[in-house]
Amino acid sequence: MASKISKSVMSDVSRSLERLATKHGGDILWRAVNRLANQRRERMKLKREIAKRRVELEALERRR
């Protein structure tokens, strides 16, 4: 549920900033926000990967 809310909020913010960027020529602002969104996506990917590896490690430790 939280991820759906997060996605909808991000898309709303993205849409608003896109309007601002086109209205005011704020290409720099748009790039900065886009970069932040990309960093967040990458951070979430890493967190998922870490969680997956942690589960694998726990399974291996249980086998011993």
Backbone hydrogen bonds, N-H to C=O, Kabsch-Sander energy under -0.5 kcal/mol:
donor,donor_aa,acceptor,acceptor_aa,energy
5,I,1,M,-2.1
6,S,2,A,-2.7
7,K,3,S,-2.6
8,S,4,K,-2.4
9,V,5,I,-2.8
10,M,6,S,-2.7
11,S,7,K,-2.4
12,D,8,S,-2.3
13,V,9,V,-2.8
14,S,10,M,-2.8
15,R,11,S,-2.6
16,S,12,D,-2.6
17,L,13,V,-2.7
18,E,14,S,-2.2
19,R,15,R,-2.2
20,L,16,S,-2.3
21,A,17,L,-2.9
22,T,18,E,-2.3
23,K,19,R,-2.5
24,H,20,L,-2.9
25,G,21,A,-1.0
26,G,20,L,-0.6
26,G,21,A,-0.7
27,D,25,G,-2.1
30,W,26,G,-2.4
31,R,27,D,-2.5
32,A,28,I,-2.3
33,V,29,L,-2.5
34,N,30,W,-2.5
35,R,31,R,-2.5
36,L,32,A,-2.1
37,A,33,V,-2.5
38,N,34,N,-2.4
39,Q,35,R,-2.5
40,R,36,L,-2.3
41,R,37,A,-2.4
42,E,38,N,-2.5
43,R,39,Q,-2.5
44,M,40,R,-2.4
45,K,41,R,-2.2
46,L,42,E,-2.4
47,K,43,R,-2.3
48,R,44,M,-2.3
49,E,45,K,-2.4
50,I,46,L,-2.8
51,A,47,K,-2.4
52,K,48,R,-2.4
53,R,49,E,-2.5
54,R,50,I,-2.4
55,V,51,A,-2.1
56,E,52,K,-2.1
57,L,53,R,-2.6
58,E,54,R,-2.5
59,A,55,V,-2.2
60,L,56,E,-2.2
61,E,57,L,-2.5
62,R,58,E,-2.0
63,R,59,A,-1.4
64,R,60,L,-1.0
